[in-house]
């Protein structure tokens, strides 16, 4: 059980469903041949191999499939063959080569997946089972949506971009995909030098930390933010930096305000000062009718953008729910718990959440940059929310963990947690966009005293006045309420007496 769970997070993030996705295999050697053979034998994986790519000109046809060219031809072949997925079946391929192929594929809207390292391949046969983590349509409760259109490349290509929180899960995936669209420059901003070190290794295969594009900066420091923007003068900003762990922020609301509200305000003012063209904020579904400090501060961040819309900078926010496979996400915690044999912890038997893959999240963010006009909040049509207990059981089934061996322990909802999330507030009107799977909210302009009240909130947060911060959050956001848990969820014991 333990070995199969140790898949890279990236391999947990892709869902496939009928009709089959057209698949191009890089590597016509033994691993590639086995891959093509087994994909044909297991159509339930939803991948249809259409050909190979290999730099060895000695390979012409393998398993009845043509070798269509070398890796330098990947983009052309992917477009001509209408490929959805590229699988790298060369276990010994280095990180820098994989990163280059990933950027090439991303530029034409294709997802790359790869077999385990050579050492891992020795432990397990290089078979389709190694790609088991790709089949998460049951986890999502729907098939994955490819929302990123090639037309969105114009927002990135040849332009100067800046990503805050670049070393985080969403930020780093954004950087990887942006690289594939050939920006003039991409500046990676993070306050954690270890995050920048890791990200540079992922993007270039080495981490010398000697690039001007790596910037250590804390978005709370307004003077430093203004200095960075004056030096860089970004055309497009993707703002992913935030405090996001709900239980911690319930205990430390001043820190949430300092990063999620004041930090966003610093960035917005700096962007306006240098004439940034587009600014996209990464938000959360918890900002819709918030009951948590996290949701309230992210809703205020959205309002900061809306209050400054209408000028030279096009602002937009993007809401989405849980991202499968991201660092510290539910799925990664779940894998660790199952691997150790511990009971899987779930807050409540009826709790539901919206889930999406990293690719969906980044595709939505990139699309939002092209759709932005004036302070909109964009939301992906993610279907129905998923019951966490169902996700746990489906995930366990994929890992061949029997119902008998699966132990679930219910912990109860914590302060600030909802039984069910919503994508839109009860006060918001959703409207369609030019993308068939993306909705927008019509901006609700903040009130006349918004700036004054926001300044007071940031001031009391700087003074670490917890009670006053909570009071002023409620003053700024009448919809912000923190109902007691007995109001948001039925009693656990009453619903499921056998579990206690």
C-alpha positions as CSV (number, residue, x, y, z in Angstrom):
1,X,0.0,0.0,0.0
2,X,2.8,2.5,0.9
3,X,4.7,2.5,-2.4
4,X,1.7,3.3,-4.6
5,X,0.7,6.3,-2.5
6,X,4.1,8.0,-3.0
7,X,3.1,9.6,-6.3
8,X,4.2,13.1,-7.1
9,X,1.4,15.6,-6.3
10,X,1.3,16.6,-10.0
11,X,0.2,13.0,-10.9
12,X,-2.8,13.3,-8.6
13,X,-4.3,16.3,-10.4
14,X,-5.7,15.1,-13.7
15,X,-9.1,13.6,-14.4
16,X,-10.0,11.7,-17.6
17,X,-13.3,10.5,-18.8
18,X,-15.0,9.5,-22.0
19,X,-14.4,10.3,-24.8
20,X,-10.8,9.2,-24.6
21,X,-8.1,11.9,-24.5
22,X,-5.6,11.7,-27.4
23,X,-2.2,10.9,-26.0
24,X,1.3,11.3,-27.4
25,X,4.1,9.2,-25.8
26,X,7.6,10.6,-25.6
27,X,10.0,7.7,-25.7
28,X,9.7,4.7,-28.1
29,X,11.8,2.5,-25.9
30,X,10.8,-0.4,-23.7
31,X,8.8,1.8,-21.2
32,X,7.0,3.6,-24.1
33,X,6.1,0.3,-25.8
34,X,4.7,-1.1,-22.5
35,X,2.8,2.1,-22.0
36,X,1.2,2.1,-25.4
37,X,0.3,-1.6,-25.1
38,X,-1.3,-1.2,-21.6
39,X,-3.2,1.9,-22.5
40,X,-4.9,0.0,-25.3
41,X,-5.7,-2.8,-23.0
42,X,-7.2,-0.5,-20.3
43,X,-9.6,1.9,-22.1
44,X,-11.1,2.8,-18.7
45,X,-8.0,5.1,-18.2
46,X,-9.5,7.3,-20.9
47,X,-6.2,7.7,-22.8
48,X,-5.9,6.8,-26.5
49,X,-2.2,6.7,-27.8
50,X,-1.9,8.2,-31.2
51,X,1.9,8.1,-31.7
52,X,5.4,8.5,-30.4
53,X,8.0,11.2,-30.2
54,X,11.6,10.1,-30.0
55,X,15.0,11.7,-30.8
56,X,16.3,8.3,-31.9
57,X,15.8,8.2,-35.6
58,X,16.1,4.4,-35.6
59,X,12.6,4.2,-34.3
60,X,10.0,4.3,-37.1
61,X,6.9,2.5,-35.8
62,X,6.2,0.9,-32.4
63,X,3.1,-1.1,-31.4
64,X,1.7,-0.1,-34.7
65,X,2.0,3.6,-33.9
66,X,4.2,5.9,-35.9
67,X,7.2,7.8,-34.4
68,X,6.2,11.2,-35.6
69,X,9.3,13.2,-34.9
70,X,11.8,14.3,-32.3
71,X,11.2,16.4,-29.1
72,X,12.0,19.6,-31.0
73,X,8.9,18.9,-33.1
74,X,6.6,18.4,-30.0
75,X,4.6,21.6,-30.4
76,X,3.9,21.1,-34.1
77,X,3.0,17.4,-33.6
78,X,0.7,18.1,-30.7
79,X,-1.3,20.7,-32.7
80,X,-1.4,18.6,-35.9
81,X,-2.6,15.5,-34.1
82,X,-5.0,17.4,-31.7
83,X,-3.3,15.9,-28.7
84,X,-4.7,16.4,-25.2
85,X,-2.0,14.8,-23.1
86,X,1.7,14.0,-23.5
87,X,3.2,11.2,-21.4
88,X,7.0,11.1,-20.9
89,X,8.0,7.4,-20.9
90,X,11.8,7.9,-20.5
91,X,12.4,7.2,-16.8
92,X,15.9,8.5,-16.9
93,X,15.0,11.9,-18.4
94,X,16.4,14.8,-16.3
95,X,14.4,17.5,-14.6
96,X,15.5,20.3,-16.9
97,X,14.4,18.3,-20.0
98,X,11.1,17.5,-18.5
99,X,10.6,21.2,-17.6
100,X,11.4,22.3,-21.1
101,X,9.0,19.8,-22.6
102,X,6.3,20.9,-20.1
103,X,6.7,24.5,-21.1
104,X,6.6,23.6,-24.8
105,X,3.4,21.6,-24.3
106,X,1.7,24.2,-22.1
107,X,2.2,26.8,-24.9
108,X,-0.2,24.8,-27.1
109,X,-2.6,23.9,-24.3
110,X,-1.4,20.3,-23.7
111,X,-0.8,18.7,-20.3
112,X,2.4,16.7,-19.6
113,X,2.6,13.6,-17.3
114,X,5.6,11.4,-16.8
115,X,6.6,8.0,-15.4
116,X,8.4,7.7,-12.1
117,X,12.2,8.1,-11.9
118,X,14.4,5.2,-12.9
119,X,14.9,4.1,-9.3
120,X,11.1,4.0,-8.8
121,X,10.7,2.1,-12.0
122,X,13.0,-0.6,-10.7
123,X,10.7,-0.9,-7.7
124,X,7.6,-1.2,-9.8
125,X,7.1,-2.2,-13.4
126,X,6.7,0.8,-15.8
127,X,3.0,0.0,-16.4
128,X,-0.2,2.0,-16.6
129,X,-0.7,1.5,-12.9
130,X,1.9,4.1,-12.4
131,X,-0.5,6.6,-13.9
132,X,-3.3,5.5,-11.7
133,X,-3.3,8.9,-9.9
134,X,-4.3,10.6,-13.2
135,X,-7.8,9.0,-13.0
136,X,-9.5,11.3,-10.5
137,X,-12.8,12.0,-12.2
138,X,-14.5,10.3,-9.3
139,X,-12.7,12.4,-6.9
140,X,-13.8,15.6,-8.6
141,X,-17.3,14.4,-9.2
142,X,-16.9,15.5,-12.8
143,X,-14.5,15.4,-15.7
144,X,-11.6,17.9,-15.7
145,X,-12.3,21.1,-17.6
146,X,-9.6,22.5,-19.9
147,X,-10.5,26.2,-19.7
148,X,-7.3,27.8,-21.1
149,X,-7.6,29.0,-24.6
150,X,-4.6,29.7,-26.9
151,X,-5.9,33.3,-27.4
152,X,-5.0,34.0,-23.8
153,X,-1.4,33.7,-24.7
154,X,-1.5,37.3,-26.0
155,X,-1.8,38.5,-22.4
156,X,1.6,36.9,-21.6
157,X,3.7,36.6,-24.7
158,X,6.4,39.2,-25.0
159,X,5.3,41.0,-21.8
160,X,6.7,41.6,-18.4
161,X,5.0,39.5,-15.7
162,X,5.2,39.4,-11.9
163,X,3.9,36.6,-9.7
164,X,3.6,37.1,-5.9
165,X,3.7,34.0,-3.8
166,X,5.6,32.4,-6.6
167,X,7.0,29.6,-4.6
168,X,3.5,28.3,-3.4
169,X,1.5,25.6,-5.1
170,X,-0.6,27.9,-7.3
171,X,2.2,30.4,-7.8
172,X,4.7,27.9,-8.9
173,X,2.3,26.2,-11.4
174,X,1.5,29.7,-12.8
175,X,5.2,30.3,-13.3
176,X,5.7,27.0,-15.1
177,X,2.8,27.6,-17.5
178,X,3.6,31.3,-18.0
179,X,7.2,30.3,-19.1
180,X,5.6,28.2,-21.9
181,X,4.0,31.4,-23.4
182,X,7.4,33.1,-23.8
183,X,7.1,36.3,-21.7
184,X,9.7,39.0,-22.1
185,X,10.4,38.6,-18.4
186,X,8.9,36.8,-15.5
187,X,9.7,38.1,-12.0
188,X,9.2,35.6,-9.1
189,X,8.3,37.3,-5.8
190,X,8.3,35.5,-2.5
191,X,9.3,36.3,1.1
192,X,10.6,32.8,1.6
193,X,14.1,32.2,0.0
194,X,13.6,28.4,0.3
195,X,10.5,28.7,-1.9
196,X,12.5,30.6,-4.5
197,X,15.3,28.1,-4.4
198,X,12.9,25.2,-5.0
199,X,11.1,27.1,-7.8
200,X,14.2,28.0,-9.7
201,X,15.3,24.3,-9.6
202,X,11.9,23.3,-11.0
203,X,11.9,25.8,-13.8
204,X,15.5,25.6,-14.9
205,X,17.0,22.4,-13.5
206,X,19.5,24.3,-11.4
207,X,19.2,26.7,-8.5
208,X,22.2,29.2,-8.5
209,X,19.9,32.0,-7.1
210,X,21.8,34.4,-9.3
211,X,18.9,35.7,-11.5
212,X,17.5,39.2,-11.3
213,X,14.1,37.6,-11.8
214,X,14.1,36.1,-8.3
215,X,12.9,38.7,-5.8
216,X,12.8,38.4,-2.0
217,X,10.1,40.8,-0.8
218,X,7.3,40.8,1.7
219,X,4.0,42.2,0.4
220,X,3.3,43.7,3.8
221,X,6.2,46.1,3.3
222,X,4.7,48.9,1.2
223,X,8.0,50.7,0.6
224,X,9.6,47.5,-0.7
225,X,6.7,46.7,-2.9
226,X,6.8,50.2,-4.5
227,X,10.6,49.8,-5.0
228,X,10.1,46.4,-6.8
229,X,7.3,47.8,-9.0
230,X,9.4,50.8,-10.0
231,X,12.3,48.6,-10.9
232,X,10.4,45.9,-12.7
233,X,7.4,47.9,-14.1
234,X,5.3,44.8,-14.7
235,X,2.6,44.7,-17.5
236,X,0.7,41.9,-15.8
237,X,0.6,40.9,-12.1
238,X,-0.7,37.6,-10.7
239,X,-1.2,38.0,-6.9
240,X,-1.0,34.5,-5.3
241,X,0.7,35.5,-2.0
242,X,-1.7,35.0,1.0
243,X,-2.2,33.5,4.4
244,X,-4.7,30.7,3.7
245,X,-4.9,28.2,6.6
246,X,-8.3,28.8,8.0
247,X,-7.9,27.5,11.6
248,X,-4.7,29.4,12.1
249,X,-6.2,32.7,10.9
250,X,-9.2,32.2,13.2
251,X,-6.7,32.4,16.0
252,X,-4.5,35.1,14.5
253,X,-6.8,37.5,12.6
254,X,-4.4,40.4,12.7
255,X,-1.9,38.4,10.6
256,X,-4.6,37.6,8.1
257,X,-5.4,41.3,7.7
258,X,-1.7,42.3,7.4
259,X,-1.1,39.9,4.5
260,X,-4.4,39.3,2.8
261,X,-5.8,42.9,3.0
262,X,-2.9,45.4,3.6
263,X,-0.6,43.3,1.4
264,X,-3.1,43.4,-1.5
265,X,-3.6,47.1,-1.0
266,X,0.2,47.7,-1.2
267,X,0.3,45.8,-4.5
268,X,-2.7,47.5,-6.0
269,X,-1.3,51.0,-5.3
270,X,2.1,50.1,-6.7
271,X,0.5,48.6,-9.8
272,X,-1.5,51.8,-10.4
273,X,1.5,54.0,-9.8
274,X,3.5,52.3,-12.6
275,X,0.6,51.8,-15.0
276,X,0.3,48.0,-14.9
277,X,-2.1,46.8,-17.5
278,X,-3.7,43.8,-15.7
279,X,-3.8,42.6,-12.1
280,X,-5.3,39.3,-11.1
281,X,-6.0,38.3,-7.5
282,X,-6.2,34.6,-6.4
283,X,-9.2,34.4,-4.1
284,X,-11.2,31.6,-2.6
285,X,-14.7,30.3,-2.5
286,X,-14.6,31.1,1.3
287,X,-15.0,34.8,0.3
288,X,-18.6,34.2,-0.7
289,X,-20.8,35.0,2.3
290,X,-17.7,34.6,4.6
291,X,-18.0,33.1,8.1
292,X,-14.2,32.8,8.6
293,X,-11.4,35.4,9.0
294,X,-9.8,33.8,5.9
295,X,-13.0,34.3,3.9
296,X,-13.6,37.8,5.2
297,X,-10.0,39.0,4.4
298,X,-10.1,37.5,0.9
299,X,-13.5,39.2,0.3
300,X,-12.0,42.5,1.4
301,X,-9.0,41.9,-1.0
302,X,-11.6,41.4,-3.8
303,X,-13.2,44.7,-2.8
304,X,-9.9,46.5,-2.8
305,X,-9.6,45.6,-6.5
306,X,-13.2,46.6,-7.2
307,X,-12.7,50.0,-5.4
308,X,-9.7,50.7,-7.7
309,X,-11.2,49.5,-11.0
310,X,-12.1,51.8,-13.9
311,X,-8.6,53.3,-14.5
312,X,-5.7,52.2,-16.6
313,X,-5.3,48.9,-14.8
314,X,-7.7,46.1,-15.4
315,X,-8.4,44.3,-12.1
316,X,-10.0,40.8,-11.6
317,X,-10.3,38.2,-8.9
318,X,-10.5,34.5,-9.3
319,X,-12.4,32.2,-6.9
320,X,-11.9,28.5,-6.6
321,X,-12.1,25.8,-4.0
322,X,-9.7,23.1,-2.9
323,X,-6.9,22.3,-5.3
324,X,-6.2,18.6,-5.5
325,X,-2.5,17.7,-4.9
326,X,-1.3,21.2,-3.9
327,X,1.2,21.5,-1.0
328,X,-0.7,21.0,2.2
329,X,-4.0,20.3,0.5
330,X,-6.5,17.7,1.8
331,X,-5.4,15.1,-0.7
332,X,-1.7,15.3,0.2
333,X,-2.6,15.0,3.9
334,X,-5.0,12.2,3.1
335,X,-2.2,10.3,1.3
336,X,0.1,10.7,4.3
337,X,-2.5,9.5,6.8
338,X,-3.3,6.4,4.7
339,X,0.3,5.6,4.1
340,X,1.0,5.6,7.8
341,X,-2.0,3.5,8.6
342,X,-3.5,6.2,10.8
343,X,-7.2,7.0,10.7
344,X,-8.2,9.6,8.1
345,X,-9.5,12.7,9.8
346,X,-12.7,14.3,8.3
347,X,-14.5,17.2,10.0
348,X,-18.0,16.0,9.4
349,X,-19.8,13.2,7.6
350,X,-21.9,15.6,5.5
351,X,-19.2,18.2,4.8
352,X,-18.8,19.1,1.1
353,X,-16.3,21.1,-0.9
354,X,-15.6,22.2,-4.5
355,X,-12.5,20.6,-5.9
356,X,-10.4,21.3,-8.9
357,X,-7.0,20.3,-10.3
358,X,-4.0,22.6,-10.4
359,X,-4.3,22.8,-14.2
360,X,-7.9,23.9,-14.0
361,X,-7.0,26.5,-11.3
362,X,-4.1,28.0,-13.4
363,X,-6.1,27.8,-16.6
364,X,-8.9,29.8,-14.9
365,X,-6.4,32.4,-13.6
366,X,-4.8,32.9,-17.0
367,X,-8.3,33.2,-18.7
368,X,-9.3,35.7,-16.0
369,X,-6.4,37.9,-17.1
370,X,-7.7,38.0,-20.7
371,X,-11.3,38.5,-19.6
372,X,-10.7,41.2,-17.1
373,X,-12.4,44.5,-17.7
374,X,-13.2,46.2,-14.4
375,X,-13.1,44.5,-11.1
376,X,-15.0,41.3,-11.9
377,X,-14.7,38.1,-9.8
378,X,-14.5,35.0,-12.0
379,X,-15.6,31.5,-11.0
380,X,-15.2,28.2,-12.9
381,X,-18.3,26.2,-13.4
382,X,-17.2,23.3,-11.2
383,X,-20.3,21.2,-11.2
384,X,-21.7,19.9,-7.9
385,X,-19.7,20.0,-4.6
386,X,-18.1,16.7,-3.5
387,X,-18.8,15.1,-0.2
388,X,-15.4,14.7,1.6
389,X,-16.3,11.2,2.8
390,X,-17.0,10.1,-0.8
391,X,-13.7,11.5,-1.9
392,X,-11.8,9.6,0.8
393,X,-13.5,6.3,-0.1
394,X,-13.0,6.8,-3.8
395,X,-9.4,7.7,-3.3
396,X,-8.8,4.7,-1.1
397,X,-10.4,2.4,-3.7
398,X,-8.0,3.7,-6.4
399,X,-5.1,2.9,-4.0
400,X,-6.5,-0.6,-3.5
401,X,-7.3,0.1,0.2
402,X,-10.2,-2.0,1.3
403,X,-13.2,-0.6,3.1
404,X,-12.3,-2.9,6.0
405,X,-8.8,-1.3,6.3
406,X,-10.0,2.3,5.8
407,X,-10.5,4.1,9.2
408,X,-12.3,7.5,9.2
409,X,-12.3,9.6,12.4
410,X,-14.7,12.6,12.5
411,X,-13.3,15.6,14.3
412,X,-16.2,18.1,14.1
413,X,-16.3,21.4,12.2
414,X,-13.9,24.0,13.5
415,X,-14.6,27.6,14.1
416,X,-15.0,29.4,10.8
417,X,-15.7,26.3,8.8
418,X,-18.9,25.8,6.8
419,X,-20.7,22.5,6.2
420,X,-21.1,23.5,2.6
421,X,-19.2,26.2,0.6
422,X,-20.8,28.5,-2.0
423,X,-19.2,30.0,-5.1
424,X,-21.4,33.1,-5.2
425,X,-22.7,35.3,-2.3
426,X,-26.4,35.6,-1.9
427,X,-25.9,39.3,-2.7
428,X,-24.1,38.6,-6.0
429,X,-25.5,38.2,-9.4
430,X,-23.7,35.7,-11.7
431,X,-23.4,36.5,-15.3
432,X,-21.9,34.6,-18.3
433,X,-18.6,35.5,-20.0
434,X,-17.3,34.8,-23.4
435,X,-15.9,31.5,-22.0
436,X,-18.7,28.9,-21.8
437,X,-17.4,27.4,-18.5
438,X,-16.5,30.6,-16.6
439,X,-18.9,32.9,-14.8
440,X,-18.4,36.4,-13.4
441,X,-20.0,38.4,-10.7
442,X,-21.1,42.0,-11.5
443,X,-18.9,44.2,-9.3
444,X,-20.5,45.6,-6.2
445,X,-18.8,48.9,-5.5
446,X,-17.7,49.4,-1.9
447,X,-19.4,52.1,0.1
448,X,-18.3,55.7,0.4
449,X,-16.5,55.1,3.7
450,X,-14.7,52.0,2.5
451,X,-11.2,53.5,2.3
452,X,-11.5,55.1,5.7
453,X,-12.8,52.0,7.4
454,X,-10.1,49.9,5.6
455,X,-7.4,52.2,6.9
456,X,-8.7,51.8,10.4
457,X,-8.8,48.0,10.1
458,X,-5.2,47.9,8.9
459,X,-4.1,50.2,11.7
460,X,-5.6,48.1,14.4
461,X,-4.1,45.0,12.8
462,X,-0.7,46.5,13.0
463,X,-1.3,47.2,16.7
464,X,-2.3,43.5,17.0
465,X,-5.7,44.3,18.5
466,X,-7.5,41.0,17.9
467,X,-10.9,41.9,19.2
468,X,-11.0,45.2,17.4
469,X,-9.9,43.6,14.2
470,X,-12.9,41.2,14.4
471,X,-15.2,44.1,15.1
472,X,-14.0,46.1,12.2
473,X,-14.2,43.1,9.8
474,X,-17.9,42.9,10.6
475,X,-18.2,46.6,10.2
476,X,-16.7,46.5,6.7
477,X,-18.6,43.3,5.7
478,X,-22.2,43.2,6.9
479,X,-22.4,39.7,5.3
480,X,-19.5,38.4,7.5
481,X,-21.0,36.3,10.3
482,X,-19.5,33.6,12.4
483,X,-22.5,31.4,13.3
484,X,-22.1,28.8,16.0
485,X,-21.3,25.3,14.8
486,X,-24.6,24.0,16.1
487,X,-26.3,26.3,13.5
488,X,-24.1,25.2,10.6
489,X,-24.1,21.5,11.1
490,X,-26.2,18.8,12.7
491,X,-24.7,17.1,15.8
492,X,-22.3,14.4,14.7
493,X,-23.5,11.9,17.3
494,X,-27.1,12.4,16.4
495,X,-26.4,11.7,12.7
496,X,-23.9,8.9,12.9
497,X,-24.1,7.3,16.4
498,X,-22.2,4.2,15.4
499,X,-19.0,6.3,14.7
500,X,-18.7,7.5,18.3
